[in-house]
Amino acid sequence: MGAEQKAIELGITFESQQPGYLNLCIRSGHQLITSGHTSDLKGVLGKGLTVEQGYDAAKDCATKILKSVHNTHGTLDGLRVVKLLGCVYSAPDFTDQHLVINGASDLLHELFGKDGDGYHARSALGFAALPTGAAVEVEAIFEIKE
């Protein structure tokens, strides 16, 4: 079963997106590069928000990324996850950014395979603030396999 069918079985839908101020996903050669996608959850990890809430917020970001990739490429099949950048709105002493961004990585592992096309490079960083007060922002790079 391909990544697209797995996503559908998880309840991810692929409705058409309206163009915005910035391109949510752009193709460059054999790569799909996404803009940062922010979580609906607002707030600071380690100051009111738990790692578990952050994990879910990162998963929300990854779901939005998948929708943008699908909107640009037409399918999730035939892709390899290359890189994720995870940004976490963090309290000064919060050091579990990597556990938060696992929410995005785990979803991509589930769809593309942890030992296959979903095995990706990643950075998980803490920030003093994120746009609109979002708890998490994630961007991604995918390779289009030929």
C-alpha positions as CSV (number, residue, x, y, z in Angstrom):
1,M,0.0,0.0,0.0
2,G,1.3,3.4,-0.9
3,A,1.7,6.5,1.3
4,E,-1.4,8.1,-0.2
5,Q,-3.7,5.2,0.7
6,K,-2.2,5.0,4.2
7,A,-2.9,8.8,4.6
8,I,-6.5,8.3,3.5
9,E,-6.9,5.4,5.9
10,L,-5.7,7.7,8.7
11,G,-8.4,10.2,7.8
12,I,-6.2,12.8,6.0
13,T,-8.1,14.5,3.2
14,F,-6.7,16.4,0.3
15,E,-9.0,19.2,-0.5
16,S,-7.9,21.9,-2.9
17,Q,-6.0,24.8,-1.4
18,Q,-6.3,28.5,-2.4
19,P,-3.1,30.3,-3.2
20,G,-1.9,32.6,-0.5
21,Y,0.8,35.3,0.1
22,L,3.5,32.6,-0.2
23,N,3.7,29.3,-2.0
24,L,3.0,26.5,0.5
25,C,5.0,24.0,-1.6
26,I,7.2,24.5,-4.6
27,R,8.8,22.1,-7.0
28,S,12.4,22.6,-7.9
29,G,13.9,19.9,-10.1
30,H,13.2,16.6,-8.4
31,Q,12.4,18.2,-5.0
32,L,9.3,19.5,-3.3
33,I,10.1,22.1,-0.8
34,T,7.5,23.4,1.6
35,S,7.1,26.6,3.5
36,G,6.8,26.4,7.2
37,H,3.4,25.1,8.3
38,T,2.2,26.2,11.8
39,S,0.1,24.3,14.3
40,D,-3.3,25.4,15.2
41,L,-2.2,25.1,18.8
42,K,-0.8,28.3,20.3
43,G,1.4,28.7,23.3
44,V,4.8,28.0,24.8
45,L,6.2,24.5,25.3
46,G,7.5,24.1,28.9
47,K,5.3,27.0,30.0
48,G,1.7,25.9,29.9
49,L,2.0,23.3,27.1
50,T,3.3,19.7,27.6
51,V,5.5,17.6,25.3
52,E,2.4,15.5,24.5
53,Q,0.5,18.6,23.3
54,G,3.5,19.7,21.3
55,Y,3.8,16.2,19.7
56,D,0.2,16.5,18.5
57,A,0.9,20.0,17.3
58,A,3.9,18.8,15.2
59,K,1.7,16.0,13.8
60,D,-0.8,18.7,12.8
61,C,2.0,20.6,11.0
62,A,3.0,17.4,9.2
63,T,-0.6,16.7,8.1
64,K,-0.8,20.3,6.7
65,I,2.5,19.7,4.9
66,L,1.1,16.5,3.3
67,K,-1.9,18.4,2.0
68,S,0.3,21.1,0.5
69,V,2.6,18.5,-1.1
70,H,-0.4,16.6,-2.5
71,N,-1.9,19.9,-3.8
72,T,1.4,20.6,-5.7
73,H,2.3,17.1,-6.8
74,G,-1.0,15.4,-7.1
75,T,-0.1,12.4,-5.0
76,L,2.0,11.3,-2.0
77,D,3.2,8.2,-3.8
78,G,6.6,8.1,-5.4
79,L,8.1,10.4,-2.8
80,R,11.0,10.2,-0.3
81,V,11.2,12.4,2.8
82,V,14.6,14.1,2.8
83,K,14.6,16.6,5.6
84,L,12.4,18.2,8.3
85,L,13.0,21.4,10.1
86,G,11.0,21.6,13.3
87,C,10.7,24.9,15.2
88,V,9.2,24.8,18.8
89,Y,8.0,27.9,20.7
90,S,10.0,27.1,23.9
91,A,10.4,28.4,27.4
92,P,14.1,29.2,28.1
93,D,14.7,26.0,30.0
94,F,12.7,23.7,27.7
95,T,15.0,21.1,26.1
96,D,12.7,18.5,24.7
97,Q,12.2,20.0,21.2
98,H,13.3,16.7,19.7
99,L,10.4,14.9,21.4
100,V,7.9,17.4,20.2
101,I,9.0,17.2,16.6
102,N,8.8,13.4,16.8
103,G,5.1,14.0,16.2
104,A,5.9,15.1,12.6
105,S,8.6,12.4,12.1
106,D,6.4,9.6,13.4
107,L,3.5,10.4,11.0
108,L,5.9,10.5,8.0
109,H,7.5,7.2,9.2
110,E,4.0,5.7,9.4
111,L,3.2,6.7,5.8
112,F,6.5,6.3,4.0
113,G,8.2,3.7,6.2
114,K,10.7,4.3,9.0
115,D,13.3,2.1,7.3
116,G,12.5,3.3,3.8
117,D,11.4,6.5,2.1
118,G,10.4,8.0,5.4
119,Y,13.8,7.8,7.0
120,H,14.8,11.5,6.9
121,A,17.3,14.0,8.3
122,R,15.9,16.4,10.8
123,S,16.6,19.4,13.0
124,A,14.5,20.3,16.0
125,L,15.1,23.8,17.4
126,G,13.7,26.0,20.2
127,F,12.6,29.6,19.4
128,A,11.7,32.5,21.6
129,A,8.5,33.0,19.5
130,L,6.8,31.7,16.3
131,P,4.4,33.5,14.0
132,T,0.9,34.1,15.4
133,G,2.1,32.4,18.7
134,A,2.0,29.0,17.1
135,A,3.4,26.3,19.4
136,V,5.1,24.5,16.5
137,E,6.2,25.2,12.9
138,V,7.6,22.5,10.5
139,E,8.9,22.6,7.0
140,A,10.0,19.7,4.8
141,I,11.9,18.7,1.7
142,F,10.7,15.7,-0.4
143,E,12.5,14.0,-3.3
144,I,10.4,12.9,-6.3
145,K,11.6,9.5,-7.1
146,E,11.9,8.8,-10.8
